[in-house]
Amino acid sequence: MGVLLVVAGAVVAVVTAVRLRRLGGSGVPGQRVAMVAEAAYLVLLLFFLAYHAARLNWLFVLVEVLLIVLGGVLVRVLVAYGSNRPEQAPAPAPDPMMTPGDTPPRREFTVPRPSLGGGVFLLAALTALAVVPVLVHNPAPATPVERASGKFTEHVDQVHGPAAMTVVSTDAAPQLADAGVPGGEAVPVRQYSTSDRQVTVLVAHHIQCTPQAVVASRDGGTVTVVVVAAPAPNAASLFPGTSARCAPQDPFTVRTAVDFWLPSDDPDAGQPITTITDTGANGPAARVP
């Protein structure tokens, strides 16, 4: 979002420069000044919004952009209005040929236009509405799903913490049967992330199933896993006529981020984890930072 706002500000600056070049010396008085003032206002506030965009909701940013655009239009109108205010026509000089009984000529004056005070106040209000909420906005803390979605390059539908998973550590190659989950099935690991002994794997599975166990075997920095999911108890009633398979099947595929800890008493526990290999469903298991 921030990058788009910076690009928008750059486009405003370039378009204004092109328009000024085409305008040359023509145009009504004050038009060039009004265009420059509008562009400066827009670019400054768009860059300001881009700086803070990372912590703002997209709908909030959209409203702020609308206020900034309205403020830019008002700047152009006020500057053009102020640059072209007509002066009051002077009163005609007395005619020396007039006699006391002659009717003096009609004197015409230009009616003064309203002052700029109201417009300036409105501009200040729009600018305050575009700036102050951004400075004081304190978004709600990200949910576990939002944090996981920011970690992985694929969308995350749900998160299962360590308390929801059974971790089985084995010295041999991990097998599906080691999980001890009745009706369990290995599901593919799409991506993974590691931090010390904590591992987060993103698995894809059918919506009727739930990840329940991880069978892991460690050899130095390489961890081989089998992630096991099983159908929910009410899957048969929710999805009548479907098989009990947990393999991902569009449009019923769900992506779950599964957090688990590797045993601290493992001989290789002090080594950093470099690779996660999925031998259960042979998922791609791509590492993310």
N, C-alpha and C positions, 0 to 999 in steps of 0.2 A: 504494500500500500504506500509506504514511504517513497519508494522508487517511482511509482506512478505520479505522485504529487510533485516530485522534483522534475520529472519529464514534463508535466503540465506547466510548471512554472517556466521551464526553458522554452517551451512552445509559445507561451504568451510573450516572452521577451523577443523571440525571433519574429513572430508575426507582427508585433508592434514596430520593430525595426524596419521590416519590409514595407509596412503601411506608411511609415514616415518617409521612407525613401521615395515611394511612389507619389506621395503628396507633394514633395518638393516645397516650393514657395507658395503654392496655391492653397486654397482652403480658407475658411472663415478665420478671423482673428481668434487666437486662443485655442484652436483645434489641436495643434501640435502639443501644446502644453498639457491639454486635457488628456490626450492619448498617453503621453509619458507618465503623467500622474497616475492614471488608471493602471498602467502596466506595472509601475513600481509598487503600487498598493497590492496588486494581485500576486506578484512574484514574492514579495516580502512575506505575506501571510501564508502563501502556499508552502514556501520553504519552512516557515515556522511550524506549520501543521505537519509537514513531512518529518521534521525532527522528532515530534512526539507521536507519530502515527503507530509505532510498534506496540504501544500499550493501549491503543484505542480501538473500540469496536468499529467495524466498517460502516455501520449505519450512523454512528456518531460522527465519523469522518465525513460522510456524505452530507449531513446537515451542516457541518462547519464549512464545507466547500460552497454550499448554496449561500450561506451568509457572506462568505468572502466575495463571491461573484456579485451579489447585490451591493455590497460595500464598494466594489470597484466601479460598478455602474454609477453609483451615487457620487463617487469622487469625480468621475468624468463630467457629470452634469454640473456639479458645484464649481469645478474649475472653469468650465466653459461659460457658465453663467457669470462668474465673477470677472472673467476676462473681457466680457462684452457688455458690461453695464453702461447704458447710454447716459450721457450727461444731460442735465436739465437745460433746455433751451433758454438762452438769455432773453430778458424782456426787451422789446424793441425800444430804440431811442426816441425821445419826443420829437415830433415833427415841428420844426420852427415856423412853418407856414400856417399852422393851425391857429384859429381864432378862439376866444373863450367859449363861443357857442357851439363849436364843432364837436362831433362825437369822436372820442379817441378810438384809434384802431383796436381791433380785438387782439389781445395778447394770448398766445398759445404756449402752453407749457407741457412738457412730457411728464406724464404721471410717474412718479417714482415707483420702481418695482419693489416687492417685498425684500427684506434683508435676507442674508444667508444664515441667520442664526438658527432657524428651524432645521435647515438641511444639515448644518454642521452638527447639531445635537443628534439628529438621526444617524449620521455617519458615525459619531462617537458611540452611540448605542449599538449599532451593528458590529463595529470593531470590538467592542467589549464582549458582545455575545460570541464572537468568533475566537477570542483570545482567552478570556477568563475561564470558561468551562474546560478548555484544554489544560490549563495550568492546574486546576483544582480537581480534575477528574481522577478518581481513584477506582479503577476497575476491580471487580470482584476477583478473588484469587482463582486461578485456573483450576478446573476440575481434573481429576486423574486422566480422564479420556482426552481432554485438551492438551495436557502435558505430554501424554503418549503420542498424540497426533503430531505434536511439534517435534518429537524425537524421530519418528519414522517418516519415510517419504510416501507411505501409503496411509489411507484413512484408517483410523482405529474406531471400532464400534463399542468396545467394552474393555475393561481392565480386570484382571484377576491378580490379586496380591498374593504374597507368600502364604498367608493363612488359608487361602482357598485351594492351594495346590499341595499334593503329596510328592515329595522328592525322594526318589530311590537311587542311591549311589551304588554303583557296581564296578568291580575291577575288570570284568569281562566286557565284551561288546554288548551294549544295551539291547534288550529284546522287549517286544510288546508284552509278553507274558510276565516280565519282571514287575510291571506296574500293579498287577493284581486288581485290575478294574474290570468287573463283569461287563461284557459287551463292549469293551473299549476298543478303540481303533486309532491308529497313528494318523496324525494330521500334519500337513506340511508346515515347516517353518519358513516364512517368507523373508523376514529380516531379524536382526538381533542387535542388541547393544549390551555392553558389559561395563561394570564398575567394581573393581576389586573382586570380591566373591559373588556379587550380585549380577544376575543375568536376566535380561528382559528379551523374550522372544515374541515375535509377532506371528501368530499362526492363523491360518484360514481354515474354516470348517463350516459345516451345514448349520443353519440356525437352530435346528432341533437338538444339537449336541452342545456339550459344555466341556471345556478342558478340565481335567481332574488330576492328572499326574504327569510327572516328568521323570524319565529314567535317564540318568547321566553317568557317563564314564569319562574320567579325565586322564590325559597323558601329557604331562607338561603343560604347555599353553593351549593345547587342543582339547576341546570338550565335545564329546559325541553325545547326542541326545535323541530321545524318542519322546515326543509329546503325545499323550494319550487323551482322547476325548471320548465321551460316552453319551448316548441319547438321554435327554431329560425324562423323568418318570412319566410325564404326561405327553411325550412326543407323539405317541400313537393317536391320541385324540386330537392333538393340534394339527397334525399333518397326516390325515387318513389317506391310505393308499400309497404312501411313500415308503421307501426302504429305510432300514435302520442305519444306513451308512452315514458316517460323519464327514466324508470327503466333501470339499466345497463344491457346490452345485449352484451356479447362477440361475435365477436371481436371489437365491436363498443363502448366499455366502456371507458369513460374518467373520470379521477380523478381530481377534482378541489379543491384547498385549498381556503376556503371562510373565509375572515377576517370580523369581525363586532364587534361593541362596544355595551355593555349593557348600558341602561340609567343610568346616574349619579344620578338622583333623586330617584332611587329605594330605598326603606327602607333598603334593604339588601346589598346596594352597597358597604358598608365598609367591608363586610365579604369576605374572599377568596373563589374562586370557587373551589369546590372539585369534583363535578360530573356533567357531561353532559349526559342527557338522550334523546334519539331520540324516540319520540312517533309517528312521522309521517310515516316513513318507517321501523321503528324498526331495525335500523342499530346497529351493535355491539358497536359503540361509545367507542372505547378503548382509554384510556388516554395515552399520551406520555409525557415525561419530558419537 
